[in-house]
Amino acid sequence: MKKVLGIIGSPRKLGNSEVLIKEISRNVPEPHELSLIRLNDFNILPCKGCYMCLVTGNPCHLDDDLPVIKEAVLSADAFIVAAPAYLLGANASLKRVLDRIMGFNENKEFKQWGKPSIGIAIAGMKGKEGYTKLNIESFLKILLTDIKRSDILYGALPGEIFMNEENKKTAAELGSALFKPAPEITGPRCLLCGGDTFRFLGDNRLQCMLCSNSGTFSMEKGEPVLSIQKSGHDIFLSEGDSTQHANWLTGMKGSFKDHKKKLKVITQSYAEEGLWVLPPSKKTGE
Ligand SMILES: Cc1cc2nc3c(=O)[nH]c(=O)nc-3n(C[C@H](O)[C@H](O)[C@H](O)COP(=O)(O)O)c2cc1C
């Protein structure tokens, strides 16, 4: 039986994210068992940027609940992730885990590579979703999963998304898509990764904010037609890209060692500037 992991990026019990994940799971035709993680239930410390997790055989030294999430992720066959818009982006619980996710690929093994996933942003107001969907897609891509579909559903009060029958239909479609081949990429989307959020660079050039590759666009019969090529920002388009990226990061750790003295001269020249506002735990002499 397939193991589907529902990752809830909302603190609300039986809120829209939770009921949506359960509704999608009800509509997955393949026999499966649904496990659930509410990220806010876990004590996840912020990444300290030490890069130790990039050194082979070095697990993250932060002592918190992340290993439980890592174990659940590595043993899942598929993922359904839903999170609400909080001030135009996904609830911070998702980003806290995302920042620590490089440590999931021990010894540069990408155990989640290509596992199917679905991501849904929930927003209380139409048009106020900001970059929430992009946040969730980034989470799923950086987790190295194969996003079968992603969407935005609207509803503010807990359960409100299903006061709208259309959303039930969408949930049914999402559920049936999870273990099917990904649909062909159509419309004004990045042909490399399926992303639909872009930065306009001038001269008809644009960059995909999901895979970071860039290209051009033109208008044909009133519709934008995009042509995006691999442009040296390949993190997750193939397993080889992911290995290359991991090697680059490891190289940066080596480069830091090589340039440590020079870098210290630069940073130390700023050491004494400014008055620090400190949290109570860091105040000395009291
Ligand atoms: C602190 C906070 C910030 C929010 N910011 C937004 C927002 O920027 N845009 C939006 O459409 N909805 C916003 N909402 C509404 C939630 O996205 C909405 O209520 C959603 O249904 C919550 O999902 P949940 O039930 O899974 O928690 C916000 C809610 C809270 C509590």
Ligand as a Chemical Component Dictionary entry (heavy atoms), coordinates in Angstrom:
data_LIG
# 
_chem_comp.id                   LIG 
_chem_comp.type                 NON-POLYMER 
_chem_comp.pdbx_formal_charge   0 
_chem_comp.three_letter_code    LIG 
# 
loop_
_chem_comp_atom.comp_id 
_chem_comp_atom.atom_id 
_chem_comp_atom.alt_atom_id 
_chem_comp_atom.type_symbol 
_chem_comp_atom.charge 
_chem_comp_atom.model_Cartn_x 
_chem_comp_atom.model_Cartn_y 
_chem_comp_atom.model_Cartn_z 
_chem_comp_atom.pdbx_ordinal 
LIG C1  C1  C 0 -1.941 36.183 10.322 1  
LIG C2  C2  C 0 -2.808 35.892 9.127  2  
LIG C3  C3  C 0 -2.463 36.448 7.913  3  
LIG C4  C4  C 0 -3.231 36.189 6.770  4  
LIG N1  N1  N 0 -2.859 36.737 5.588  5  
LIG C5  C5  C 0 -3.580 36.482 4.473  6  
LIG C6  C6  C 0 -3.172 37.019 3.219  7  
LIG O1  O1  O 0 -2.161 37.707 3.093  8  
LIG N2  N2  N 0 -3.944 36.773 2.135  9  
LIG C7  C7  C 0 -5.093 36.010 2.223  10 
LIG O2  O2  O 0 -5.755 35.824 1.211  11 
LIG N3  N3  N 0 -5.474 35.463 3.391  12 
LIG C8  C8  C 0 -4.757 35.674 4.519  13 
LIG N4  N4  N 0 -5.122 35.108 5.713  14 
LIG C9  C9  C 0 -6.298 34.241 5.757  15 
LIG C10 C10 C 0 -5.958 32.750 5.689  16 
LIG O3  O3  O 0 -5.131 32.470 4.600  17 
LIG C11 C11 C 0 -7.254 31.951 5.598  18 
LIG O4  O4  O 0 -8.046 32.192 6.744  19 
LIG C12 C12 C 0 -7.077 30.482 5.406  20 
LIG O5  O5  O 0 -8.310 29.874 5.169  21 
LIG C13 C13 C 0 -6.452 29.802 6.615  22 
LIG O6  O6  O 0 -6.254 28.462 6.326  23 
LIG P1  P1  P 0 -6.321 27.352 7.479  24 
LIG O7  O7  O 0 -7.766 27.228 7.878  25 
LIG O8  O8  O 0 -5.796 26.116 6.865  26 
LIG O9  O9  O 0 -5.496 27.861 8.606  27 
LIG C14 C14 C 0 -4.373 35.342 6.867  28 
LIG C15 C15 C 0 -4.692 34.771 8.101  29 
LIG C16 C16 C 0 -3.923 35.039 9.216  30 
LIG C17 C17 C 0 -4.283 34.389 10.534 31 
# 
loop_
_chem_comp_bond.comp_id 
_chem_comp_bond.atom_id_1 
_chem_comp_bond.atom_id_2 
_chem_comp_bond.value_order 
_chem_comp_bond.pdbx_ordinal 
LIG C1  C2  SING 1  
LIG C2  C3  SING 2  
LIG C2  C16 DOUB 3  
LIG C3  C4  DOUB 4  
LIG C4  N1  SING 5  
LIG C4  C14 SING 6  
LIG N1  C5  DOUB 7  
LIG C5  C6  SING 8  
LIG C5  C8  SING 9  
LIG C6  O1  DOUB 10 
LIG C6  N2  SING 11 
LIG N2  C7  SING 12 
LIG C7  O2  DOUB 13 
LIG C7  N3  SING 14 
LIG N3  C8  DOUB 15 
LIG C8  N4  SING 16 
LIG N4  C9  SING 17 
LIG N4  C14 SING 18 
LIG C9  C10 SING 19 
LIG C10 O3  SING 20 
LIG C10 C11 SING 21 
LIG C11 O4  SING 22 
LIG C11 C12 SING 23 
LIG C12 O5  SING 24 
LIG C12 C13 SING 25 
LIG C13 O6  SING 26 
LIG O6  P1  SING 27 
LIG P1  O7  DOUB 28 
LIG P1  O8  SING 29 
LIG P1  O9  SING 30 
LIG C14 C15 DOUB 31 
LIG C15 C16 SING 32 
LIG C16 C17 SING 33 
# 
